[in-house]
Amino acid sequence: ITEELKAKRKDVKDFNWTGRKLLIAEDEELNYKLYSEIFKPTGIELVRAENGRIAVDLFEEISDFDIVILDLKMPEMGGIEAFKHIKKIKKEVPVFAITAFAMEEEKQEIEQMGFNKYFAKPINKGELFSTLNEFLS
């Protein structure tokens, strides 16, 4: 690996978000465990909601989240509905959408709705982290 390439590819340990709080709405236990593992080295505090309804309730109780990640397809309340409630509570909080069913027109629709970023599963960790870093630094 050339030095130039090394400089471009930030390592996970280069991201330090200690003292920051991330709300992640993810109904799949396995997916959440994966997020938990990849975020561990960054020091960010991860709070999980098993569906959109719980995410909204948590956001109302603890509104000091720095960022929110919503899976779009969840039981009880999906990410889009949860997004609308969260933005009513705190308009300026950055919210990312994540979905396994990515289509170009859906992506445009989601971004027009006001989501800060749209990610398709499987998520590219490098892209996720560099985007998060833009909002957290």
Kinemage of the C-alpha trace (Angstrom):
@kinemage 1
@onewidth
@group {chain A} dominant
@subgroup {mainchain}
@vectorlist {calphas} color= white
{ca ile a 1} P 0.000 0.000 0.000
{ca thr a 2} L 1.390 3.368 -0.976
{ca glu a 3} L 1.641 6.189 1.571
{ca glu a 4} L -0.884 8.206 -0.454
{ca leu a 5} L -3.430 5.402 -0.255
{ca lys a 6} L -2.809 5.008 3.490
{ca ala a 7} L -3.521 8.687 4.020
{ca lys a 8} L -6.827 8.435 2.153
{ca arg a 9} L -8.008 5.335 4.009
{ca lys a 10} L -8.740 6.428 7.543
{ca asp a 11} L -8.611 3.621 10.037
{ca val a 12} L -11.498 3.052 12.453
{ca lys a 13} L -9.256 3.968 15.380
{ca asp a 14} L -8.759 7.400 13.789
{ca phe a 15} L -12.383 8.236 14.556
{ca asn a 16} L -12.855 9.371 18.132
{ca trp a 17} L -16.433 10.202 19.008
{ca thr a 18} L -16.129 9.811 22.771
{ca gly a 19} L -18.834 11.838 24.482
{ca arg a 20} L -21.134 11.606 21.458
{ca lys a 21} L -24.404 9.670 21.382
{ca leu a 22} L -25.934 7.724 18.496
{ca leu a 23} L -29.494 6.417 18.419
{ca ile a 24} L -29.810 3.445 16.112
{ca ala a 25} L -33.181 1.927 15.239
{ca glu a 26} L -32.581 -1.626 14.064
{ca asp a 27} L -35.007 -4.511 14.586
{ca glu a 28} L -32.556 -7.291 13.649
{ca glu a 29} L -30.466 -8.379 16.656
{ca leu a 30} L -27.610 -9.637 14.469
{ca asn a 31} L -27.372 -6.345 12.555
{ca tyr a 32} L -27.301 -4.397 15.811
{ca lys a 33} L -24.499 -6.602 17.171
{ca leu a 34} L -22.540 -5.849 14.016
{ca tyr a 35} L -23.028 -2.081 14.498
{ca ser a 36} L -22.069 -2.453 18.124
{ca glu a 37} L -18.789 -4.122 17.137
{ca ile a 38} L -17.824 -1.693 14.375
{ca phe a 39} L -18.590 1.370 16.513
{ca lys a 40} L -16.814 0.119 19.652
{ca pro a 41} L -13.336 1.536 18.753
{ca thr a 42} L -14.803 5.013 18.111
{ca gly a 43} L -15.964 5.553 21.713
{ca ile a 44} L -19.427 6.709 20.633
{ca glu a 45} L -22.308 5.777 22.942
{ca leu a 46} L -24.748 3.551 21.078
{ca val a 47} L -28.411 3.404 22.091
{ca arg a 48} L -30.601 0.832 20.362
{ca ala a 49} L -34.290 0.990 19.554
{ca glu a 50} L -35.866 -2.249 18.286
{ca asn a 51} L -38.371 -0.336 16.130
{ca gly a 52} L -39.402 3.160 15.104
{ca arg a 53} L -41.905 3.581 17.940
{ca ile a 54} L -39.214 2.877 20.553
{ca ala a 55} L -36.810 5.206 18.690
{ca val a 56} L -39.316 8.069 18.913
{ca asp a 57} L -39.982 7.363 22.608
{ca leu a 58} L -36.253 7.258 23.378
{ca phe a 59} L -35.677 10.448 21.422
{ca glu a 60} L -38.408 12.224 23.412
{ca glu a 61} L -36.864 11.057 26.699
{ca ile a 62} L -33.205 11.591 25.814
{ca ser a 63} L -33.048 14.353 23.234
{ca asp a 64} L -29.265 14.824 23.435
{ca phe a 65} L -28.511 12.387 20.619
{ca asp a 66} L -25.907 13.738 18.207
{ca ile a 67} L -27.071 11.588 15.335
{ca val a 68} L -29.817 9.077 14.480
{ca ile a 69} L -29.699 6.052 12.169
{ca leu a 70} L -33.046 4.555 11.156
{ca asp a 71} L -33.633 1.272 9.390
{ca leu a 72} L -36.515 2.002 7.021
{ca lys a 73} L -38.214 -1.405 7.283
{ca met a 74} L -39.109 -2.219 10.892
{ca pro a 75} L -42.140 -3.680 12.651
{ca glu a 76} L -44.636 -1.449 14.461
{ca met a 77} L -43.253 1.821 13.031
{ca gly a 78} L -40.863 2.117 10.102
{ca gly a 79} L -37.994 4.530 9.723
{ca ile a 80} L -39.856 7.083 7.602
{ca glu a 81} L -42.620 7.580 10.150
{ca ala a 82} L -40.080 7.664 13.009
{ca phe a 83} L -38.057 10.249 11.052
{ca lys a 84} L -41.068 12.575 10.816
{ca his a 85} L -41.673 12.396 14.585
{ca ile a 86} L -37.984 12.884 15.451
{ca lys a 87} L -37.689 15.945 13.188
{ca lys a 88} L -40.719 17.498 14.955
{ca ile a 89} L -38.919 17.091 18.280
{ca lys a 90} L -35.493 18.350 17.141
{ca lys a 91} L -35.267 19.553 13.550
{ca glu a 92} L -31.486 20.024 13.450
{ca val a 93} L -30.460 16.465 14.420
{ca pro a 94} L -28.815 14.601 11.511
{ca val a 95} L -30.748 11.447 10.529
{ca phe a 96} L -29.496 8.671 8.239
{ca ala a 97} L -31.704 6.105 6.509
{ca ile a 98} L -30.615 2.502 6.059
{ca thr a 99} L -32.391 -0.073 3.941
{ca ala a 100} L -31.798 -3.482 2.435
{ca phe a 101} L -34.130 -2.672 -0.450
{ca ala a 102} L -32.327 0.112 -2.271
{ca met a 103} L -33.716 1.523 -5.493
{ca glu a 104} L -32.554 4.747 -7.108
{ca glu a 105} L -35.982 6.429 -7.043
{ca glu a 106} L -36.414 5.470 -3.373
{ca lys a 107} L -33.013 6.994 -2.592
{ca gln a 108} L -34.031 10.308 -4.184
{ca glu a 109} L -37.371 10.264 -2.387
{ca ile a 110} L -35.682 9.642 0.973
{ca glu a 111} L -33.173 12.466 0.450
{ca gln a 112} L -35.955 14.859 -0.654
{ca met a 113} L -37.789 14.020 2.571
{ca gly a 114} L -34.918 15.499 4.524
{ca phe a 115} L -32.801 12.512 5.568
{ca asn a 116} L -29.168 13.627 5.683
{ca lys a 117} L -27.894 10.450 4.034
{ca tyr a 118} L -29.165 7.174 2.642
{ca phe a 119} L -27.229 3.910 2.953
{ca ala a 120} L -28.004 0.584 1.298
{ca lys a 121} L -27.228 -2.675 3.092
{ca pro a 122} L -24.661 -4.102 3.258
{ca ile a 123} L -23.230 -0.827 4.475
{ca asn a 124} L -19.789 0.283 3.438
{ca lys a 125} L -18.141 0.972 6.804
{ca gly a 126} L -15.674 3.475 5.355
{ca glu a 127} L -18.462 5.493 3.746
{ca leu a 128} L -20.587 5.328 6.908
{ca phe a 129} L -17.756 6.467 9.171
{ca ser a 130} L -16.539 9.289 6.946
{ca thr a 131} L -20.121 10.564 6.565
{ca leu a 132} L -20.734 10.338 10.319
{ca asn a 133} L -17.471 12.184 10.897
{ca glu a 134} L -18.655 15.090 8.722
{ca phe a 135} L -21.611 15.533 11.072
{ca leu a 136} L -19.766 14.852 14.327
{ca ser a 137} L -16.666 17.017 13.902
